[in-house]
């Protein structure tokens, strides 16, 4: 079959693009004609909106009000090829999913200033695969290869927003004279197109344009700090699934001792995929001295009797909200005296941190409360020279604790990281904010400043906490926290 005879798309480009060494190198006219006929009408009608549609509409209205007269471009992101016809797993950009409820690749939400004020909001999406030009079965990205996607009409009904074919997006952006802001870093082609439209002639103009984009991202993060009731319910679903995943791991500990930390990771991953979309971040399954590496995700070490296992993991829901929970447990089922001493100090620090979470309290209060307890314990043990105020002023306890005591939680595991410091790091807690409280102590295997018995011991306890009107709710309270509770938990669930 000649190049001119192959199926072509609307731009007259050939759709069929076979792999260099693929077996199907040509398409006959007869096959092409036959594949274009004999298909039933599968359009879905009378669809009910997804449950978050009323919330995404409200969010879009708030963002529209924040940027009157400006055009806003919020991309979903594109598939990224790993090699040949294999892509990396796709996860829609957070701001896009927050404003649309859509989690598919290749889309873009555009706010265009309206003639009477406000914005005309359109969601640009891939339509159904074309059945006339062969795109639905040729080329590797059609629906017979990757699955059915919603038609534009179906997507509009489900998501509660006007839709258009994403192939028309570039033309739409080139029309009009509005100042354009884009959420950068998710779609290189759209980033380049916006740069082209701006045609900034000098460094000062480029700096002003960069500020426009940063302001959009920061404002979106500011709006996501306080969760609405639907978001809180999604977070609780993520946490509840995570609790079940931790229980799965406890039951699997005997098999893990015969294999490696990967058995722990895989056990939790099964729960995440069955009940959600994925894990919300790379699972940390750290046994023994690996627990002193804060972001140990290699998970290739042994799980030995007598060691502590630090498991930091979270299920991400299909709507992209994630939990973030850590438990440190003795593989044998019982803490040694040294392990219990470290664990109980971390637990006391977490108790102080959780107690400091309340509306109107500074965001930094729970960190400061936890750090004080850790510093007091380290001074009492003789590892740091007091007084405690000196230790805290100089941050000396950080040699053994290293990280902050928590972070915001939501659609990202470290949620709203680019929000304004004055409303986040140096702001006050508000009802609807969700955060982690996760103090830890980590005594490195080669740290000669601590007794040998402490070297290689790492403990972290992390829970997800919702700020309420009355104070706080520990969303992950379904898991034990104290050393005695952890031992009882293991005794009940470990196979006998």
PyMOL commands that set and color helices and strands:
alter all, ss='L'
color gray80, all
select helices_A, chain A and resi 3-5+29-35+53-66+94-100+143-146+152-159+166-174+188-198+203-224+229-258+261-275+288-292+337-355+365-380+388-394+398-401+452-454+483-493
alter helices_A, ss='H'
color red, helices_A
select strands_A, chain A and resi 71-75+81-83+86-87+108-113+119-125+162-165+180-182+278-279+284-287+308-313+315-316+325-330+434-437+440-442+458-460+463-467+472-474
alter strands_A, ss='S'
color yellow, strands_A
deselect
rebuild
show_as cartoon
